[in-house]
């Protein structure tokens, strides 16, 4: 704090010791901490990191339960392609045909071999029990697909299942099988001639009836019949040993174990330890956020609106990460986390945005299954977005910005895929999610205007719009008080240079400089900078007393605040109108009054009734306003004269107590003075006198 404190020799009374109160800034942090604890998972997590092609760095891993080995995306896709290229015929088992065939054979006359009839019926029943199909080839509506020669569907009693084609008989195969089954028992009988003559062969017809419509339907739904698993791993079975290379097969088993572990395996230890661990992680996140604010911009704790807004964004990011991981982990690529960087940039400087954005992404890193990949992807995209959005934030350019976000996220995504042992899995779903997420980053940015209203904030975008000299209010100021408007422009350029040198909020300073003397357009001729624009204006104060003149001049602060309310200027801009003169005096008329014998005890009307500046930006505007106005009285612009001039202006503000409440350091004040000295010399530099040409 840039304050002058007086030491008193009086003894202070001894005050009773009281318990210190908890600073108000910690109460919102406690609420954030409580919400994070409630969001924390209530089950154990699989805390092993591994990569294909690298040694297993942990102890030998033994399965604690039975679990299925899940197929990879490539395997499932290959099976789907295979299922789509092969049509499996669908047959219905007919009990009526079977009964009819057996009955017909029982009624045949075998001549002198009627004693064979029971054996023929028994063998034929066995054959029909497995099924008999026709000898011809089936036809399907899928011209490019081949009819399976290995599998068929058989529906028995409303239940269908796949069977190997070799387990059923064609009609010709059934005839041969019947002869083969009886030949060993009746070697002396010519069974083939007997069956032809008696009509046994003619009685054998298919009892498996081909169903074309069901064949087409089951082919269309073939994806549903693909098993997602390859096999099972038993409990107490070793998965991987310490130091063993994680091959593709081992990685597949580990992925399956991790999925099952996180899905159903409950926490086996004391619940209090689980809750304690969750609380410590939540505390670590909140502590990081607090320290980030403390070191980057400690004054933020006193700015309730921006402080609450930052905590809101942190909670929103955390809740989004936790809910997506719990209910839709496969859709994490869809979440437009880079938009949080834009939400931060709208109201904070980059030195705050970058570290806070990293902390906003920590829940993704900690709790998501592929947290490292998502963290790097969203962090890189967010940082790039911060740099590009400043110049690509209007109209169709926003889609260019979305394309850049998509390109950055895609590059990181592909990098992790290539590291993953050259994985060639199908990425189209993830690519669609990344693309939609990039578009959502642009689509959701207008919510910043809703946040601006909810938290009573002023975005940098709005400050830039207000600082546009083509807006109607500034145009009105230019028309009514052209001298004042030119003064505001000069102050704007001055605070811009000083603000950049002291790491101040430059957009806010530029906007404040243009509006700080807004009230002068209510009575422009009262101010000397506007006298030259109207004939006779120099006589405004000629017939007024010093008190009346001072009152008219001081009124421009109240008039400016009234105009700011009328045109709904942000409160942060109104603060500059209120503080740019602080509680200083109208020195010219005050001295004139006192020199004429005025009462020194009756000078209240000669002092501004505003407020002293409290922020660095308000101090910069106050000093630059005085420097710009007083510099027009200078006649000597040598470095020494300018140095004395700037020092005297700043010293006058300090002596009048105008800087005693300001949150600014001595180092920053020295920077301000140094920059102003350089700036004034550059503006009022000397010119070469051109010699006249001799005739």
C-alpha positions in Angstrom: 0.0 0.0 0.0 1.3 3.5 -0.9 0.4 5.3 2.3 2.0 7.7 4.7 1.5 6.8 8.3 2.2 9.0 11.3 3.7 7.6 14.4 2.2 8.7 17.7 4.0 8.9 21.0 0.9 8.3 23.0 0.5 5.0 24.7 -2.3 2.9 23.3 -4.8 1.4 25.8 -4.4 -2.3 26.4 -7.2 -4.1 24.6 -8.5 -7.5 25.6 -7.3 -10.4 23.5 -10.0 -11.7 21.3 -10.2 -14.6 19.0 -9.4 -13.5 15.4 -12.2 -13.8 12.9 -11.9 -16.0 9.9 -11.2 -13.7 6.8 -14.3 -13.4 4.6 -12.3 -14.7 1.6 -12.0 -18.2 3.1 -15.8 -18.7 3.5 -16.4 -19.2 -0.3 -13.3 -21.4 -0.5 -14.9 -23.6 2.3 -18.1 -23.9 0.3 -16.0 -24.9 -2.8 -14.2 -27.5 -0.7 -17.5 -29.0 0.6 -18.9 -29.3 -2.9 -15.7 -31.0 -4.1 -15.9 -33.5 -1.3 -19.5 -34.4 -2.2 -18.5 -34.9 -5.8 -15.6 -37.2 -5.0 -16.0 -40.9 -6.0 -17.1 -43.2 -3.3 -15.3 -46.3 -4.7 -11.6 -47.2 -5.2 -9.9 -46.3 -8.4 -7.4 -48.3 -10.5 -4.2 -46.4 -9.8 -1.8 -48.0 -12.2 -0.3 -46.2 -15.2 1.0 -48.4 -18.0 2.0 -48.2 -21.7 2.4 -50.9 -24.3 6.0 -51.7 -25.0 7.3 -50.6 -21.5 8.1 -52.7 -18.5 5.5 -53.1 -15.7 7.0 -50.9 -12.9 4.8 -52.2 -10.1 4.6 -55.4 -8.1 3.2 -58.5 -9.7 -0.5 -57.9 -10.3 -2.9 -60.7 -9.3 -6.5 -60.6 -10.2 -8.8 -60.2 -7.2 -11.9 -61.4 -9.0 -13.1 -63.1 -12.2 -13.4 -60.7 -15.1 -14.0 -61.0 -18.9 -11.3 -59.9 -21.4 -12.9 -57.2 -23.5 -12.2 -57.2 -27.3 -10.5 -54.1 -28.7 -12.3 -51.8 -31.1 -10.3 -53.2 -34.0 -11.4 -56.8 -33.2 -15.1 -55.8 -32.8 -14.9 -53.8 -36.0 -13.3 -56.7 -37.9 -16.0 -59.1 -36.6 -18.7 -56.6 -37.7 -17.2 -56.4 -41.2 -17.0 -60.1 -41.3 -20.6 -60.4 -40.1 -21.7 -58.0 -42.8 -20.0 -59.9 -45.5 -21.4 -63.3 -44.7 -25.1 -64.3 -44.6 -26.1 -67.0 -42.2 -29.2 -68.9 -43.5 -32.1 -69.1 -41.1 -34.1 -72.4 -40.9 -37.2 -73.3 -38.9 -37.4 -76.9 -37.5 -40.7 -78.5 -38.6 -42.1 -81.1 -36.2 -45.0 -81.8 -38.6 -42.6 -82.8 -41.4 -40.6 -85.0 -39.1 -43.8 -86.8 -37.8 -45.2 -87.1 -41.3 -41.9 -88.7 -42.7 -41.7 -91.2 -39.9 -45.3 -92.1 -40.3 -44.9 -92.6 -44.0 -41.9 -94.8 -43.6 -43.7 -96.9 -41.0 -46.4 -97.6 -43.6 -44.0 -98.7 -46.4 -43.9 -102.4 -47.6 -40.3 -103.7 -47.5 -41.3 -107.1 -48.9 -39.3 -109.8 -47.3 -37.3 -107.3 -45.3 -40.2 -105.9 -43.2 -38.3 -106.9 -40.1 -35.9 -104.0 -40.9 -38.7 -101.4 -40.5 -38.1 -100.7 -36.8 -34.4 -100.1 -37.4 -35.0 -97.9 -40.4 -37.5 -95.8 -38.4 -35.1 -95.5 -35.4 -32.1 -94.4 -37.5 -34.3 -92.0 -39.6 -35.6 -90.4 -36.4 -32.0 -89.8 -35.3 -31.2 -88.2 -38.6 -34.3 -86.0 -38.5 -33.6 -85.1 -34.9 -30.5 -83.2 -36.1 -32.3 -81.8 -39.1 -32.5 -82.2 -42.9 -32.2 -79.4 -45.4 -32.7 -79.3 -49.1 -29.8 -80.0 -51.5 -30.2 -76.7 -53.4 -28.4 -73.4 -52.5 -30.4 -70.7 -50.7 -30.9 -67.3 -52.2 -30.6 -64.0 -50.3 -31.2 -60.3 -51.1 -27.6 -59.4 -50.2 -25.8 -59.8 -53.5 -22.3 -58.8 -52.3 -22.5 -61.1 -49.2 -21.7 -64.8 -49.3 -23.9 -67.4 -47.8 -22.1 -69.1 -44.9 -21.0 -72.6 -45.5 -20.1 -73.2 -41.8 -23.0 -71.8 -39.8 -26.8 -71.8 -39.9 -29.6 -70.6 -37.6 -32.1 -73.2 -36.5 -35.3 -72.2 -34.7 -36.8 -74.9 -32.5 -39.9 -74.1 -30.4 -39.5 -70.3 -30.7 -35.8 -70.4 -29.8 -33.1 -69.8 -32.4 -29.4 -70.7 -32.1 -26.4 -71.1 -34.4 -25.3 -74.6 -35.3 -22.4 -75.8 -37.4 -23.5 -76.6 -40.9 -21.8 -80.0 -40.6 -24.3 -81.1 -37.8 -27.3 -81.2 -40.2 -27.9 -83.2 -43.3 -28.8 -82.4 -46.8 -31.5 -84.7 -48.3 -28.8 -86.6 -50.2 -26.6 -86.8 -47.1 -29.5 -88.1 -45.1 -30.0 -91.0 -47.6 -26.4 -91.9 -47.5 -26.2 -91.7 -43.7 -29.3 -94.0 -43.3 -27.6 -96.6 -45.5 -24.3 -96.2 -43.6 -26.0 -96.6 -40.2 -27.7 -99.9 -41.2 -25.0 -101.4 -43.3 -23.0 -102.9 -40.5 -26.1 -104.6 -39.0 -27.3 -106.0 -42.3 -24.3 -106.6 -44.5 -26.1 -109.1 -46.7 -28.9 -106.8 -47.7 -28.6 -104.4 -50.6 -30.1 -101.5 -48.7 -29.8 -98.9 -51.5 -31.8 -101.0 -53.9 -34.3 -101.9 -51.2 -34.9 -98.3 -50.2 -35.3 -97.2 -53.8 -37.8 -100.0 -54.6 -39.8 -99.5 -51.4 -39.9 -95.7 -51.7 -37.9 -94.9 -48.5 -35.8 -92.4 -50.4 -38.9 -90.7 -51.8 -40.2 -90.3 -48.2 -37.1 -88.3 -47.1 -37.8 -84.6 -47.4 -36.4 -81.5 -45.5 -37.7 -80.8 -42.0 -35.6 -77.6 -41.8 -37.6 -75.0 -43.7 -35.6 -72.0 -45.0 -37.0 -68.6 -44.0 -35.8 -65.8 -46.3 -37.3 -62.9 -44.3 -35.7 -64.0 -41.0 -32.4 -64.5 -42.8 -32.4 -60.9 -44.0 -33.5 -59.7 -40.5 -30.8 -61.6 -38.6 -28.2 -60.4 -41.1 -29.2 -56.8 -40.6 -28.9 -57.2 -36.8 -25.7 -59.3 -36.9 -23.9 -56.6 -34.9 -26.0 -57.4 -31.9 -24.8 -61.0 -31.9 -21.1 -60.0 -31.7 -19.7 -60.9 -28.3 -17.7 -58.1 -26.7 -15.4 -60.5 -24.8 -12.7 -63.0 -25.7 -12.6 -65.0 -22.6 -12.2 -64.8 -18.8 -9.5 -64.4 -16.3 -10.0 -66.3 -13.0 -9.5 -64.8 -9.5 -6.0 -65.3 -8.1 -4.6 -65.6 -11.6 -1.5 -63.6 -12.5 -2.0 -60.7 -14.9 1.5 -59.3 -15.2 4.7 -59.6 -13.4 7.1 -56.9 -12.1 9.4 -55.9 -15.0 7.5 -57.8 -17.6 7.1 -56.0 -20.9 3.4 -54.8 -21.4 2.6 -56.4 -24.8 -0.6 -55.7 -26.7 -2.2 -58.8 -25.2 -1.3 -57.9 -21.6 -2.5 -54.3 -22.2 -5.8 -55.7 -23.4 -6.1 -57.8 -20.2 -5.1 -54.8 -18.1 -7.6 -52.5 -19.8 -10.4 -55.1 -19.1 -9.3 -55.5 -15.5 -9.3 -51.7 -15.0 -12.7 -51.4 -16.5 -14.2 -54.1 -14.3 -12.3 -52.8 -11.2 -13.6 -49.2 -11.6 -17.1 -50.5 -12.5 -18.0 -52.9 -9.7 -15.1 -53.4 -7.3 -16.0 -51.6 -4.1 -13.6 -50.1 -1.6 -12.4 -52.8 0.7 -10.7 -50.8 3.4 -12.1 -48.6 6.2 -14.6 -46.0 4.8 -13.1 -43.3 6.9 -9.8 -43.6 5.0 -11.6 -43.2 1.7 -13.4 -40.1 2.9 -10.1 -38.7 4.3 -8.3 -39.3 1.0 -11.1 -37.5 -0.9 -11.1 -34.6 1.5 -7.3 -34.2 1.2 -7.5 -34.2 -2.6 -10.3 -31.6 -2.5 -8.2 -29.6 0.0 -5.2 -29.7 -2.3 -7.3 -28.4 -5.3 -8.7 -25.6 -3.2 -5.3 -24.7 -1.8 -3.8 -24.5 -5.2 -6.6 -22.2 -6.4 -6.1 -20.0 -3.3 -2.3 -19.8 -3.8 -2.7 -19.0 -7.5 -5.0 -16.1 -6.7 -2.7 -14.9 -3.9 0.4 -14.8 -5.9 -1.1 -13.7 -9.2 -3.5 -11.0 -8.1 -4.0 -10.7 -4.3 -6.3 -7.7 -4.8 -8.9 -10.1 -6.2 -9.9 -11.2 -2.8 -11.3 -7.7 -2.2 -13.2 -7.7 -5.4 -16.2 -9.8 -4.5 -17.8 -10.0 -7.9 -14.7 -11.2 -9.8 -13.7 -13.5 -6.9 -17.0 -15.3 -6.8 -17.0 -15.5 -10.6 -13.6 -17.2 -10.6 -14.8 -19.7 -7.9 -18.0 -20.3 -9.9 -15.9 -21.2 -13.0 -13.8 -23.6 -11.0 -16.8 -25.3 -9.6 -18.5 -25.5 -13.0 -15.4 -27.1 -14.5 -15.1 -29.6 -11.6 -18.7 -30.6 -11.7 -18.6 -31.0 -15.4 -15.5 -33.3 -15.2 -16.9 -35.4 -12.3 -20.4 -35.9 -13.9 -19.0 -36.7 -17.3 -16.6 -39.2 -15.9 -19.3 -40.8 -13.8 -22.1 -41.0 -16.4 -20.5 -40.7 -19.8 -16.8 -41.2 -19.7 -16.6 -42.1 -23.4 -18.0 -38.6 -24.3 -15.2 -36.5 -22.5 -13.8 -35.4 -25.9 -17.1 -33.6 -26.4 -16.8 -31.2 -23.5 -15.5 -27.8 -24.7 -13.1 -27.1 -21.8 -11.2 -24.4 -23.8 -14.2 -22.1 -23.4 -13.3 -21.8 -19.8 -10.1 -20.1 -20.9 -12.2 -17.6 -22.8 -14.6 -17.1 -19.8 -11.5 -16.2 -17.7 -9.9 -14.0 -20.3 -13.1 -11.9 -20.6 -12.5 -10.5 -17.1 -8.9 -11.2 -16.1 -5.5 -10.6 -17.4 -3.3 -13.4 -18.9 -1.2 -13.6 -15.8 -4.3 -14.8 -13.9 -5.9 -16.7 -16.8 -3.2 -19.2 -17.5 -2.5 -20.6 -14.0 -6.1 -20.6 -13.0 -7.1 -22.4 -16.3 -4.5 -25.1 -15.5 -6.0 -25.6 -12.0 -9.5 -25.7 -13.6 -8.3 -28.8 -15.6 -6.8 -30.6 -12.6 -10.1 -32.6 -11.9 -9.9 -33.9 -15.5 -6.3 -35.1 -14.9 -7.0 -36.7 -11.5 -10.3 -38.5 -12.0 -10.7 -39.3 -15.8 -9.5 -42.6 -17.1 -7.3 -41.0 -19.8 -6.8 -37.9 -17.7 -3.3 -37.1 -18.9 -4.3 -37.1 -22.6 -7.4 -34.9 -21.9 -5.4 -32.6 -19.7 -2.7 -32.0 -22.3 -5.2 -31.7 -25.1 -7.5 -29.2 -23.4 -4.6 -27.2 -21.9 -2.9 -26.8 -25.2 -6.1 -25.8 -27.0 -7.0 -23.4 -24.2 -3.7 -21.6 -24.3 -3.8 -21.3 -28.1 -7.4 -20.0 -27.9 -6.3 -17.3 -25.4 -3.8 -16.0 -28.1 -6.0 -16.3 -31.1 -9.4 -15.2 -29.8 -8.3 -11.6 -29.5 -8.0 -11.2 -33.3 -10.6 -13.9 -34.3 -13.7 -13.0 -32.3 -16.0 -11.3 -34.8 -18.4 -12.8 -37.3 -17.2 -15.7 -39.4 -13.7 -15.4 -37.9 -15.0 -17.2 -34.9 -15.3 -20.4 -37.0 -11.7 -19.9 -38.0 -10.9 -19.9 -34.3 -13.0 -23.1 -33.9 -11.0 -24.7 -36.7 -7.8 -23.8 -34.9 -9.0 -25.4 -31.7 -10.0 -28.5 -33.6 -6.6 -28.7 -35.2 -4.7 -28.3 -32.0 -6.8 -30.9 -30.2 -6.6 -33.3 -33.1 -2.8 -33.0 -33.2 -2.5 -33.9 -29.5 -5.0 -36.7 -29.9 -3.1 -38.2 -32.8 0.2 -37.8 -30.9 -1.2 -39.9 -28.0 -2.5 -42.5 -30.5 0.9 -42.8 -32.1 2.6 -43.2 -28.8 0.2 -45.9 -27.9 2.3 -48.4 -29.8 1.1 -47.3 -33.2 -2.6 -48.0 -32.4 -4.8 -48.2 -35.5 -8.1 -48.2 -33.7 -11.2 -46.6 -35.3 -11.2 -43.0 -34.2 -14.1 -41.6 -36.1 -16.4 -41.3 -33.0 -13.6 -39.4 -31.1 -12.9 -37.2 -34.0 -16.6 -36.2 -34.3 -16.6 -35.4 -30.6 -13.5 -33.3 -30.8 -15.0 -31.4 -33.8 -18.3 -30.8 -32.1 -16.5 -29.7 -28.9 -14.5 -27.1 -30.9 -17.7 -25.7 -32.3 -19.3 -25.6 -28.9 -16.3 -23.5 -27.7 -17.5 -20.8 -30.0 -21.2 -21.4 -29.6 -21.0 -21.2 -25.7 -18.9 -18.1 -25.6 -21.9 -15.7 -25.6 -22.7 -17.0 -22.1 -20.0 -14.6 -21.0 -22.5 -11.8 -21.4 -24.9 -13.6 -19.1 -22.1 -14.0 -16.5 -21.4 -10.3 -16.9 -24.9 -9.6 -15.8 -25.1 -12.2 -13.1 -21.9 -11.2 -11.4 -22.0 -7.5 -12.2 -18.8 -7.6 -14.2 -17.4 -5.8 -17.1 -15.8 -7.9 -19.8 -12.7 -6.7 -21.8 -14.9 -7.0 -24.9 -17.3 -4.5 -23.5 -14.5 -2.2 -22.5 -13.2 -2.2 -26.0 -16.6 -1.5 -27.4 -17.1 1.4 -24.9 -13.7 2.8 -25.9 -14.7 3.0 -29.6 -14.8 6.7 -30.3 -17.6 6.2 -32.8 -20.2 5.3 -30.2 -23.0 7.9 -29.8 -22.0 9.1 -26.3 -18.4 9.9 -27.2 -19.6 11.5 -30.4 -21.9 13.8 -28.4 -18.9 14.7 -26.1 -16.8 15.5 -29.2 -19.6 17.7 -30.6 -20.4 19.6 -27.4 -17.0 19.8 -25.8 -14.4 19.3 -28.6 -11.5 20.6 -26.4 -12.4 18.2 -23.6 -12.7 15.4 -26.0 -9.2 16.1 -27.3 -7.9 16.2 -23.8 -9.6 12.8 -23.1 -7.9 11.3 -26.2 -4.5 12.6 -25.0 -5.0 11.2 -21.6 -6.1 7.9 -23.1 -2.8 7.6 -25.0 -0.9 8.6 -21.9 -2.5 6.0 -19.6 -2.1 3.4 -22.3 1.7 3.8 -22.3 1.9 4.0 -18.5 -0.5 1.0 -18.0 1.6 -1.2 -20.2 4.7 -0.3 -18.4 3.2 -1.1 -15.0 1.1 -4.2 -16.0 -2.2 -2.4 -15.3 -5.6 -3.1 -16.9 -5.0 -1.3 -20.2 -8.5 -1.7 -21.7 -10.1 -0.4 -18.5 -7.7 2.6 -18.4 -8.4 3.5 -22.0 -12.1 3.4 -21.4 -11.9 5.3 -18.2 -9.7 8.0 -19.8 -12.4 8.7 -22.5 -15.2 9.0 -20.0 -13.6 10.6 -16.9 -14.6 14.2 -18.0 -17.9 13.2 -19.4 -19.8 15.7 -17.2 -18.0 18.7 -18.9 -20.3 18.5 -21.9 -23.2 19.7 -19.7 -21.5 23.1 -19.3 -18.5 23.0 -21.8 -17.8 26.8 -21.8 -17.0 26.6 -18.1 -13.7 24.9 -19.0 -10.8 26.6 -20.7 -10.1 23.9 -23.2 -13.5 24.6 -24.9 -13.3 28.4 -24.9 -11.6 28.7 -28.2 -14.4 26.9 -30.1 -17.0 29.6 -29.4 -16.6 33.4 -29.7 -16.9 35.2 -26.4 -16.5 32.0 -24.4 -13.5 33.4 -22.6 -15.8 35.7 -20.5 -17.5 32.8 -18.8 -15.8 33.3 -15.4 -15.3 37.1 -15.9 -18.3 38.1 -13.9 -18.3 35.3 -11.4 -16.8 35.1 -8.0 -14.1 32.5 -7.3 -16.5 30.5 -5.2 -19.1 30.4 -8.0 -16.5 29.4 -10.6 -15.2 26.7 -8.3 -18.7 25.3 -7.8 -19.4 25.3 -11.5 -16.1 23.4 -12.2 -16.6 20.9 -9.4 -20.1 20.1 -10.7 -18.7 18.3 -13.7 -18.0 15.2 -11.5 -21.6 15.0 -10.4 -22.8 15.7 -14.0 -20.5 13.0 -15.2 -21.9 10.4 -12.8 -25.5 11.4 -13.7 -24.7 10.9 -17.4 -23.0 7.6 -16.7 -26.2 6.4 -14.9 -28.3 7.6 -17.7 -26.3 5.7 -20.3 -25.8 2.7 -18.1 -22.0 2.8 -18.0 -20.4 0.1 -15.8 -19.8 0.9 -12.2 -16.1 0.4 -12.6 -16.0 3.2 -15.1 -18.1 5.4 -12.9 -15.4 4.9 -10.2 -12.9 6.7 -12.3 -15.3 9.7 -12.8 -15.7 9.8 -9.0 -12.0 9.5 -8.2 -10.0 11.3 -11.0 -9.9 14.5 -8.8 -10.3 12.7 -5.5 -10.9 15.3 -2.7 -8.4 17.8 -4.1 -9.1 21.5 -4.6 -9.7 23.8 -7.5 -6.3 25.5 -6.7 -6.6 28.4 -9.1 -9.9 29.8 -7.7 -9.0 28.8 -4.1 -5.8 30.8 -4.3 -7.6 33.6 -5.9 -10.2 33.6 -3.2 -7.6 33.5 -0.4 -5.5 36.2 -2.0 -8.5 38.4 -2.1 -8.9 38.1 1.7 -11.3 35.2 1.8 -11.9 33.3 5.0 -9.6 30.2 5.2 -12.1 28.4 7.3 -14.8 28.7 4.7 -13.3 26.9 1.7 -15.4 23.7 1.5 -16.9 24.8 -1.8 -13.5 24.8 -3.4 -12.8 21.1 -2.8 -14.1 18.2 -4.8 -16.4 15.9 -2.9 -15.4 12.7 -4.7 -13.4 9.8 -3.4 -9.6 9.2 -3.2 -8.3 6.5 -5.7 -7.9 3.0 -4.3 -6.6 1.0 -7.2 -3.5 1.3 -9.3 -5.5 2.2 -12.4 -7.3 5.0 -10.6 -4.0 6.5 -9.5 -2.6 6.3 -13.0 -5.6 8.2 -14.4 -5.5 10.9 -11.7 -1.8 11.6 -12.3 -2.0 11.4 -16.1 -5.1 13.7 -16.1 -3.2 16.3 -14.1 0.0 15.9 -16.2 -1.8 16.3 -19.5 -3.6 19.4 -18.4 -0.6 21.1 -16.7 1.8 20.2 -19.5 0.1 22.8 -21.7 1.5 25.5 -19.5 5.1 24.4 -19.9 7.5 26.5 -21.9 10.7 24.6 -21.2 10.8 20.9 -22.3 14.3 20.0 -21.5 14.8 16.7 -19.7 15.6 18.5 -16.4 12.5 20.7 -16.7 10.2 17.8 -17.5 11.7 15.8 -14.6 10.9 18.6 -12.2 7.5 19.0 -13.6 6.4 15.4 -13.2 7.9 15.1 -9.8 6.1 18.3 -8.6 2.7 17.0 -9.9 3.1 13.6 -8.1 4.5 15.2 -5.0 1.5 17.6 -4.9 -0.9 14.6 -5.0 1.0 12.9 -2.2 1.1 16.0 -0.1 -2.6 16.5 -0.5 -3.2 13.0 0.7 -4.8 11.8 -2.5 -2.7 8.6 -2.7 -3.0 7.5 0.9 -5.7 4.9 0.2 -4.2 3.6 -3.0 -3.1 0.0 -3.4 0.1 0.8 -5.2 3.8 0.2 -4.4 6.7 2.6 -4.4 8.3 0.6 -7.3 5.1 1.1 -9.4 5.0 4.8 -8.6 8.6 5.1 -9.8 7.7 3.3 -13.0 4.8 5.7 -13.5 6.9 8.8 -13.0 9.7 7.4 -15.3 7.2 6.5 -18.0 5.5 9.9 -17.8 8.8 11.8 -18.1 9.7 9.9 -21.2 6.2 10.3 -22.7 6.0 14.1 -22.1 9.5 14.6 -23.7 8.4 12.6 -26.7 5.2 14.5 -27.2 6.7 18.0 -26.7 10.0 17.3 -28.4 11.8 20.1 -30.2 11.5 20.7 -33.9 14.1 21.9 -36.4 13.5 25.4 -37.7 13.5 25.4 -41.4 15.7 28.2 -42.9 14.1 30.6 -45.4 15.3 30.4 -49.0 17.2 33.5 -50.1 16.1 35.2 -53.3 
